[in-house]
Amino acid sequence: MFFLYQIIISLIVLFSPIIILFRIFKNKEDKKRFIEKFCIFGKKRKKGNIIWIHAASVGEFMSIVPLIHELEKNKEINHILITTSTLSSSKIFKNFVFKKTIHQFFPIDFFYFTKKFIKYWKPKIAIFIDSEIWPSMYKELKKFSVPLLLLNARITPKSSSRWRLFHNFARDIFNNIDIAYPQNKETKKFLKDLKVKNINEIGNIKFSESHSKHDLKFQKSFLKQINKRLILCASSTHYGEESIIAKAHLTLKNKNKNLLTIIIPRHVDRAEEIINELESFRLNIIKRSSNKKINQNTDIYLVDSYGETKKFFKISKIAFIGGSLVNHGGQNPIEPIRFGLDILHGPYVQNFKDIYRLFNKKKIAYKISNLNKFVSISNKLLTNKKNKRLDLNIMGKSILKKTVKEVNKVFSNEIKKT
């Protein structure tokens, strides 16, 4: 099965120039740095001990920012290498000031590239975040005796079903993991079924995600534009959800004349597509990149920029979390709760089942199955004077402390061997 996997990857490599050109045209690839995916490195490997952390995209990277800051305090760790796969995550990385940390793009999972990558960077340990399972890289890490940690491991019901179709192949790949830290019970069960040797529950690291005051600042001129507006923020929306939000906005505005709906699509490159889709609703839509001023007639403010979601949560009254009205599995609902918002979500939240179960129990998250429910619950929440708050700081600090301790322990053991 692994041989077949490599044949498929070989075909991808063969057609990669066409794929890369298409992605550059679609603004999904860095014009200069895409070569890093072929192990033509943009940074030199400096002397000293390196920890390597791989996070797929923006959400996964943001979840480990507090961990990076804590690991930088370890004097024996000379450098931290962060890899991600998406253009958006590389742009977000630039917003942070790290002392020891650099960014590179994750290489194509082809045996030649994975081997070259490990030989060049020589990491003491490798940490993969969430659901990043890469067969070739996992095998090479094992060959080079680099401890592999799967941190905040998340295997969705959909992906577990796929892995079970190739049970022996999955078992072979997952056996390369030295320690797995599942973020929920379902993932723990799946890892046990695949005979992963060491499984340690320390909690969901996304609870420890933090932000600085700088992250939350809008220009005063922008704040004046939204003064006295009642704001509903629809975050991480997927295709098919924006039209439902537009319909809800039209109905909600009958009772809430000063309502402003902010839409932050999961993929901001869909901005023009969304505007075209909502054209029939005759809404006044302003795109953030246009720099046009919001006025009393503005219905929808469409955010097509990276890394500003927290800012909009701070100024909002309630939030809808996307990927849940369509069968995607839902997006992470932790951040709006951190800002004291009540949240709405659709029925498809299997990717974050444990978290939604907690938030529903605390009555700070509400399931909506249709437009009428969306409108009725939103009307109640928009007129609530006080939002219920769930203090995530204590929980987050505890999980972060355990995570740092675990990583430092594995790293220290490797240092002692050399």
Residue pairs with C-beta under 8 A, 6 or more apart in sequence:
1 166
1 168
1 169
1 172
2 135
2 139
2 169
2 172
5 135
5 136
5 169
6 110
6 111
6 136
9 108
9 109
9 110
9 136
10 110
12 19
12 108
12 110
13 108
13 110
16 38
16 108
20 29
20 34
23 29
23 34
24 31
24 34
26 269
27 87
27 269
28 86
28 87
28 269
29 87
30 87
30 90
30 105
33 42
33 90
33 105
34 105
35 42
36 42
36 104
36 105
36 107
37 105
37 106
37 107
37 108
37 113
38 107
38 108
38 113
39 107
39 113
39 116
39 117
39 120
41 104
41 120
42 104
43 102
43 104
45 120
45 121
45 122
46 78
46 79
47 78
48 78
48 79
49 76
49 77
49 78
49 79
49 124
49 411
49 415
50 77
50 78
50 79
50 80
50 81
50 121
50 122
50 123
50 124
51 71
51 77
51 79
51 80
51 81
51 123
51 124
51 125
51 127
51 407
51 411
52 80
52 81
52 83
52 121
52 123
52 125
52 126
52 127
53 64
53 67
53 68
53 80
53 81
53 82
53 83
53 126
53 127
53 128
53 129
54 82
54 83
54 84
54 106
54 126
54 127
54 128
54 129
54 132
55 61
55 63
55 64
55 82
55 83
55 84
55 89
55 129
55 130
55 132
56 84
56 85
56 86
56 89
56 129
56 130
56 131
56 132
57 84
57 85
57 86
57 88
57 89
58 86
58 88
58 89
58 92
58 306
58 307
59 331
59 332
60 84
60 89
60 129
60 130
60 132
61 82
61 84
61 89
61 92
61 93
62 92
62 209
63 129
63 130
63 152
63 205
63 206
63 208
63 209
64 129
64 151
64 205
65 96
65 209
65 210
66 208
66 209
66 210
66 396
66 400
67 205
67 208
67 400
67 403
67 404
67 407
68 80
68 82
68 98
68 101
69 98
70 400
70 404
71 77
71 80
71 404
71 407
71 408
72 80
72 98
72 99
72 100
72 101
74 408
74 411
76 411
76 412
76 415
77 100
77 411
78 100
79 100
79 101
79 102
80 98
80 100
80 101
80 102
81 101
81 102
81 104
81 121
81 123
82 93
82 101
82 102
82 103
82 104
83 103
83 104
83 105
83 106
84 90
84 93
84 103
84 105
84 106
85 105
85 106
88 268
88 306
90 103
90 105
91 306
91 307
92 306
92 307
93 103
95 215
95 307
107 113
107 114
107 116
107 117
107 137
109 134
109 135
109 136
109 137
110 136
111 136
111 139
111 140
114 134
114 136
114 137
114 139
114 140
115 140
117 137
117 140
118 140
118 141
118 144
118 146
119 144
123 146
124 146
124 147
124 411
124 414
124 415
125 146
125 147
125 148
125 149
125 407
125 410
125 411
125 414
126 141
126 146
126 147
126 148
126 149
127 149
127 151
127 407
128 134
128 148
128 149
128 150
128 151
129 151
129 152
130 151
130 152
130 153
130 154
130 183
131 153
131 154
131 155
131 156
131 159
132 150
133 150
133 173
133 174
135 169
135 173
138 148
138 173
138 176
138 177
139 173
139 176
141 148
141 176
142 148
142 176
147 178
147 179
147 410
147 413
147 414
148 176
148 177
148 178
149 177
149 178
149 179
149 180
149 181
149 406
149 407
149 410
150 177
150 179
150 180
150 181
151 181
151 205
151 403
151 407
152 181
152 183
152 204
152 205
152 206
153 180
153 181
153 182
153 183
153 187
153 191
154 182
154 183
154 184
154 187
154 351
155 163
155 186
155 187
155 190
155 191
156 329
156 350
156 351
157 186
157 350
158 329
158 350
160 186
160 190
163 170
163 190
163 194
164 170
170 194
171 194
171 195
174 191
174 194
174 195
174 196
175 194
175 195
175 196
175 197
177 196
177 197
178 197
178 198
178 410
179 198
179 199
179 200
179 406
179 410
180 191
180 196
180 198
180 199
180 200
181 199
181 200
181 201
181 202
181 403
181 406
182 188
182 191
182 199
182 201
183 203
183 204
183 205
183 206
183 354
184 204
184 353
184 354
185 354
186 353
186 354
188 199
188 201
191 199
192 199
200 406
202 399
202 402
202 403
202 406
203 395
203 398
203 399
203 402
204 334
204 354
204 355
204 399
205 399
205 400
205 403
206 332
206 334
207 334
207 392
207 395
207 396
207 399
208 396
208 397
208 399
208 400
208 403
209 334
209 335
209 338
209 396
210 396
211 310
215 310
215 311
216 310
216 311
216 314
217 311
218 311
218 315
222 294
223 315
225 293
225 294
225 295
226 260
226 294
226 315
228 258
229 258
229 259
229 260
229 294
230 256
230 258
230 259
230 260
230 317
230 382
231 259
231 260
231 261
231 262
231 312
231 315
231 316
231 317
232 249
232 252
232 259
232 260
232 261
232 262
232 316
232 317
232 318
232 319
232 320
232 378
232 382
233 261
233 262
233 264
233 312
233 313
233 316
233 318
233 319
233 320
233 336
233 341
234 241
234 242
234 245
234 261
234 262
234 263
234 264
234 319
234 320
234 322
235 264
235 309
235 312
235 313
235 319
235 320
235 321
235 322
235 331
235 336
236 264
236 265
236 266
236 309
236 321
236 322
236 323
236 331
236 332
237 245
237 263
237 264
237 265
237 266
237 320
237 322
237 323
238 265
238 266
238 322
238 323
238 326
238 328
239 270
239 273
239 326
240 325
240 326
241 322
241 323
241 325
241 326
241 346
242 263
242 265
242 274
242 277
242 278
243 277
243 278
243 281
244 325
244 371
244 374
245 261
245 263
245 320
246 261
246 278
246 281
246 283
246 300
247 281
247 371
248 371
248 374
248 375
248 378
249 259
249 261
249 283
249 299
249 300
250 281
250 283
251 371
251 375
252 259
252 375
252 378
252 379
252 382
253 259
253 299
255 379
256 379
256 382
258 296
259 382
260 294
260 298
260 299
260 301
261 299
261 300
261 301
262 300
262 301
262 303
262 312
262 316
263 274
263 300
263 301
263 302
263 303
264 303
264 308
264 309
264 312
265 271
265 274
265 302
265 303
265 304
265 322
266 322
266 323
266 331
268 303
268 304
268 305
268 306
269 304
271 287
271 289
271 302
271 304
274 302
275 285
275 287
275 302
278 285
278 300
283 299
283 300
284 297
284 298
284 299
284 300
285 298
285 299
285 300
285 301
285 302
286 292
286 294
286 298
286 300
286 301
286 302
287 302
287 304
288 301
288 302
288 303
288 304
288 305
288 308
289 304
289 305
294 301
303 309
303 312
309 335
310 335
310 339
313 319
313 335
313 336
313 338
313 339
313 341
314 339
316 336
316 339
316 341
317 341
317 381
317 382
317 387
318 341
318 342
318 343
318 344
318 378
318 381
318 382
319 336
319 341
319 342
319 343
319 344
320 343
320 344
320 345
320 374
321 330
321 331
321 332
321 333
321 336
321 343
321 344
321 345
322 328
322 331
323 329
323 330
323 331
323 348
323 351
324 330
324 331
324 345
324 346
324 347
324 348
324 349
325 346
325 347
325 348
325 368
326 346
326 348
327 348
328 348
328 351
329 348
329 349
329 350
329 351
329 352
330 345
330 346
330 348
330 349
330 350
330 351
330 352
330 356
331 351
331 352
332 352
332 355
333 343
333 345
333 349
333 352
333 355
333 356
333 359
333 365
334 355
334 392
336 343
337 343
337 359
337 364
337 365
337 390
337 392
338 392
340 387
340 388
340 389
341 387
342 364
342 365
342 366
342 381
342 384
342 387
342 388
343 359
343 364
343 365
343 366
344 365
344 366
344 367
344 368
344 374
344 377
344 378
344 381
345 356
345 365
345 366
345 367
345 368
346 367
346 368
346 369
347 367
347 369
349 356
349 367
356 365
359 365
359 390
360 366
360 367
362 388
362 390
363 388
364 387
364 388
364 389
364 390
366 377
366 381
368 374
368 377
